[in-house]
Amino acid sequence: MKRFLLFSLALLPLLLTRCGVSRQLTEAKALGDCRYAIRSADSITLAGYDIRQFRNMKDMSDFNPVKYPRIAAGLLTRNVPLDARINLGITNPTNRNAAINQLEYRILLAGQELFNGFINQRVAVPAGGGQTVVPIKINANAFQLLTDAKTRDAFAQFVSNLAGSDDTKASRVTIKIKPTLDLGNKAIDYPGYITIEQDVTNKILFGQ
């Protein structure tokens, strides 16, 4: 009896690890079955200027170097910082809790990667229609988007939408999420990305 008890105690960490792995896999899979939508954006600046200053911008020619000298300087130094927080809403329609402890994210505009980063905190969405909002921070260099002929018009349109302009088309934004499973001392990436594509309109600044 004593040997059996000692054997059971020796197996307990392994059993707990397996249970923990199984739970993580179930929660990660449920996260892949959730619905995602960009709810709002805030704290947005371009080269240190409040994004609302570009509300009336029509195209790249409106980045007047006299009016916006920090943008002009950034183009010369090839560094035009874009800072923002995008609030991503997650809804869980499944009958399983969805959760993850860490995830990688990539944000793309017109097929060009704008920024990538990590969230190192637990994200949990209760089953049966539970909801949560995950803030995703952007600290990107917009130089390439501003100067590449393939992306500069899309970027100008994106800035107009973030600024709340009434006279612009929606911007197609892609967010790719890759959850990471914590398997003891080893981190395993979720197979593939959860991809969210959304048309960002001028109402995003106000969460409408």
Summary of the structure (lengths in Angstrom):
residues: 208
radius of gyration: 21.8
end to end distance: 65.5
largest distance: 85.2
contacts: 622
relative contact order: 0.20
helix: 32%
strand: 40%
